[in-house]
Amino acid sequence: MRRGCLNVKRLEYEASVLASVHGVVRIGCHEELADLLRQASLGDDAISALLFRGTGREYDVILPTDRTWNQTRLRQRVFEVGLRASAVGRRILIVPPAELRLQPRLRNAQKIFHTKTVPACGDRETTTACIDARGGEAALVECEAALAGPWSKERVFGLVYCGHLAMDLEVEITHSSAVRLRNPYPDWGWETLGWRPVQAV
């Protein structure tokens, strides 16, 4: 496999992990948008286009590689395609590659994504009671202790992944990391992840 293709696959993986831990579902590749990018001389080895669903809406996500993003001419083409797609009503997000690799956020998201396990029956209620008893925020180790049985940390991560709990991924995850209930109507925007919305003027 060519190096460019490997870079694209890595970007798709990183974007999918980050989005999923924030409660956003990757639907798949966006072929129509990818065709527009190819027509703008942005080939498969330089860029990717994915479709995500979050907060009840679908979003088209453009993932330029470093090679594309670091060349002003190519980066401008990315925004031109994004603006054209936005003008016909698509919700377009452009993700700088450095934003995907921002640490410790990506490392934390990978930790949750790869070590999570399916919560046991009653885990959600137990952790909710634990968090409520501590004023709306509990340490990870306290949530683990509240859960009976094995794989307690992995089950907490499972609740984060399922969208019931939230953790701050901008600081390294430790035993004392704060765990909170996730707002069912999240007020954070894609800008929190550095995913730039493109709006037609």
C-alpha positions as a printed NumPy array, in Angstrom:
array([[  0.   ,   0.   ,   0.   ],
       [  1.302,   3.454,  -0.897],
       [  2.423,   5.786,   1.882],
       [ -0.302,   8.297,   0.967],
       [ -2.979,   5.625,   1.325],
       [ -1.57 ,   4.641,   4.713],
       [ -1.729,   8.278,   5.837],
       [ -5.359,   8.514,   4.735],
       [ -6.284,   5.316,   6.603],
       [ -4.548,   6.611,   9.734],
       [ -6.47 ,   9.904,   9.53 ],
       [ -9.764,   8.062,   9.055],
       [ -9.018,   5.859,  12.073],
       [ -8.035,   8.805,  14.288],
       [-11.086,  10.831,  13.273],
       [-13.392,   7.871,  13.891],
       [-11.932,   7.199,  17.352],
       [-12.16 ,  10.847,  18.431],
       [-15.684,  11.254,  17.111],
       [-16.996,   8.01 ,  18.598],
       [-15.735,   8.818,  22.092],
       [-17.649,  12.115,  21.834],
       [-20.857,  10.334,  20.908],
       [-20.657,  10.827,  17.137],
       [-21.206,   7.863,  14.809],
       [-19.186,   7.291,  11.649],
       [-21.578,   6.225,   8.904],
       [-18.968,   5.565,   6.23 ],
       [-17.101,   7.122,   3.341],
       [-18.729,   9.983,   1.476],
       [-18.248,   9.052,  -2.179],
       [-19.956,  12.119,  -3.659],
       [-17.747,  14.5  ,  -1.677],
       [-14.681,  12.385,  -2.441],
       [-15.482,  12.714,  -6.156],
       [-15.625,  16.503,  -5.831],
       [-12.231,  16.461,  -4.128],
       [-10.756,  14.268,  -6.862],
       [-12.119,  16.611,  -9.516],
       [-10.225,  19.399,  -7.767],
       [ -7.002,  17.372,  -8.221],
       [ -7.03 ,  16.207,  -4.605],
       [ -6.551,  12.481,  -5.085],
       [ -7.153,   9.582,  -2.731],
       [ -3.519,   9.695,  -1.653],
       [ -3.94 ,  13.221,  -0.318],
       [ -7.371,  13.459,   1.242],
       [-10.369,  11.567,   2.596],
       [-14.073,  12.315,   3.057],
       [-16.245,  10.667,   5.703],
       [-19.861,  10.942,   6.778],
       [-20.703,  11.243,  10.491],
       [-23.937,  11.546,  12.429],
       [-24.03 ,  13.567,  15.635],
       [-26.802,  15.202,  17.677],
       [-29.374,  14.019,  15.141],
       [-27.641,  15.53 ,  12.117],
       [-25.267,  14.298,   9.456],
       [-21.935,  15.974,   8.786],
       [-19.526,  15.617,   5.876],
       [-15.944,  15.574,   7.165],
       [-12.94 ,  16.361,   4.962],
       [ -9.603,  15.005,   6.213],
       [ -6.606,  16.561,   4.433],
       [ -3.237,  14.868,   4.938],
       [ -0.202,  16.888,   6.054],
       [  0.934,  17.006,   2.432],
       [ -2.312,  18.667,   1.349],
       [ -2.739,  20.898,   4.386],
       [  0.834,  22.245,   4.29 ],
       [  0.606,  23.38 ,   0.659],
       [ -1.324,  26.638,   0.464],
       [ -2.552,  25.929,  -3.065],
       [ -3.936,  22.501,  -2.141],
       [ -5.399,  23.677,   1.149],
       [ -7.238,  26.446,  -0.726],
       [ -8.741,  23.835,  -3.047],
       [-10.02 ,  21.923,  -0.011],
       [-11.86 ,  25.01 ,   1.241],
       [-13.219,  25.751,  -2.233],
       [-14.739,  22.265,  -2.434],
       [-16.078,  22.645,   1.101],
       [-17.723,  25.961,   0.254],
       [-19.352,  24.532,  -2.887],
       [-20.763,  21.589,  -0.939],
       [-21.912,  23.896,   1.87 ],
       [-23.696,  26.126,  -0.656],
       [-26.044,  23.242,  -1.571],
       [-26.976,  22.593,   2.045],
       [-24.363,  20.077,   3.216],
       [-22.862,  20.445,   6.69 ],
       [-19.123,  20.435,   5.969],
       [-16.301,  20.123,   8.497],
       [-12.611,  20.414,   7.587],
       [-10.182,  18.769,  10.008],
       [ -6.534,  19.918,  10.077],
       [ -4.325,  16.826,  10.554],
       [ -2.546,  18.345,  13.55 ],
       [ -5.885,  18.636,  15.356],
       [ -6.438,  14.888,  15.024],
       [ -3.053,  14.141,  16.583],
       [ -3.353,  16.629,  19.447],
       [ -2.168,  14.98 ,  22.681],
       [ -3.156,  13.821,  25.198],
       [ -6.638,  13.992,  23.642],
       [ -6.022,  11.383,  20.939],
       [ -4.183,   9.049,  23.338],
       [ -7.047,   9.307,  25.845],
       [ -9.651,   8.64 ,  23.157],
       [ -7.692,   5.596,  21.964],
       [ -7.429,   4.323,  25.543],
       [-11.195,   4.533,  26.028],
       [-11.944,   3.137,  22.565],
       [ -9.624,   0.14 ,  22.785],
       [-10.064,  -0.87 ,  26.443],
       [-13.817,  -0.287,  26.86 ],
       [-16.071,  -3.232,  27.535],
       [-19.84 ,  -3.628,  27.557],
       [-21.225,  -2.334,  30.879],
       [-23.014,  -4.809,  33.11 ],
       [-26.676,  -4.518,  33.956],
       [-27.096,  -1.735,  36.55 ],
       [-23.698,  -0.091,  35.892],
       [-25.27 ,   3.094,  34.576],
       [-27.495,   3.508,  37.625],
       [-24.638,   2.697,  40.017],
       [-22.221,   5.201,  38.515],
       [-24.959,   7.835,  38.312],
       [-25.623,   7.407,  42.044],
       [-21.877,   7.56 ,  42.767],
       [-21.502,  10.801,  40.801],
       [-24.661,  12.373,  42.252],
       [-23.506,  11.569,  45.795],
       [-20.333,  13.56 ,  45.15 ],
       [-22.007,  16.647,  43.8  ],
       [-21.981,  15.838,  40.1  ],
       [-18.397,  14.708,  39.652],
       [-16.509,  11.633,  40.87 ],
       [-12.966,  10.382,  40.402],
       [-12.485,   7.489,  38.014],
       [-11.231,   5.312,  40.873],
       [-14.414,   6.064,  42.854],
       [-16.591,   5.015,  39.913],
       [-14.536,   1.835,  39.558],
       [-14.961,   1.044,  43.254],
       [-18.726,   1.507,  43.005],
       [-19.015,  -1.211,  40.373],
       [-18.995,  -4.801,  41.56 ],
       [-17.149,  -7.485,  39.61 ],
       [-14.209,  -7.52 ,  37.222],
       [-13.197,  -4.993,  34.532],
       [-14.669,  -2.064,  36.432],
       [-12.533,   0.606,  34.736],
       [-13.238,  -0.87 ,  31.313],
       [-16.974,  -0.807,  32.109],
       [-16.734,   2.869,  33.094],
       [-15.031,   3.489,  29.746],
       [-17.883,   1.565,  28.129],
       [-20.352,   4.007,  29.686],
       [-18.28 ,   6.922,  28.384],
       [-18.243,   5.381,  24.919],
       [-22.008,   4.745,  25.018],
       [-22.585,   8.419,  25.792],
       [-23.793,   8.097,  29.393],
       [-20.666,   9.503,  31.084],
       [-18.15 ,  12.186,  30.129],
       [-14.449,  12.717,  30.865],
       [-12.101,  15.571,  30.03 ],
       [ -9.836,  14.2  ,  27.303],
       [ -7.622,  17.286,  27.247],
       [ -5.692,  16.064,  30.32 ],
       [ -4.071,  12.652,  30.792],
       [ -6.453,  10.027,  32.166],
       [ -5.447,   8.863,  35.659],
       [ -7.198,   7.24 ,  38.627],
       [ -8.193,  10.723,  39.826],
       [ -9.674,  11.856,  36.503],
       [-13.114,  13.414,  36.891],
       [-16.128,  11.505,  35.584],
       [-19.416,  13.327,  35.034],
       [-22.842,  12.555,  33.619],
       [-23.056,  13.488,  29.955],
       [-25.607,  16.07 ,  28.969],
       [-28.145,  14.305,  26.705],
       [-28.202,  17.515,  24.66 ],
       [-24.507,  18.361,  24.403],
       [-23.703,  22.049,  24.096],
       [-20.177,  21.598,  22.787],
       [-19.484,  22.353,  19.165],
       [-17.264,  20.604,  16.669],
       [-14.809,  23.445,  17.231],
       [-13.987,  21.757,  20.551],
       [-12.205,  19.088,  18.507],
       [-10.706,  21.599,  16.092],
       [-13.079,  20.438,  13.354],
       [-13.779,  23.56 ,  11.353],
       [-17.281,  24.116,   9.99 ],
       [-17.411,  25.594,   6.496],
       [-20.282,  27.934,   5.791],
       [-21.273,  29.337,   2.449],
       [-21.55 ,  33.114,   2.273]])
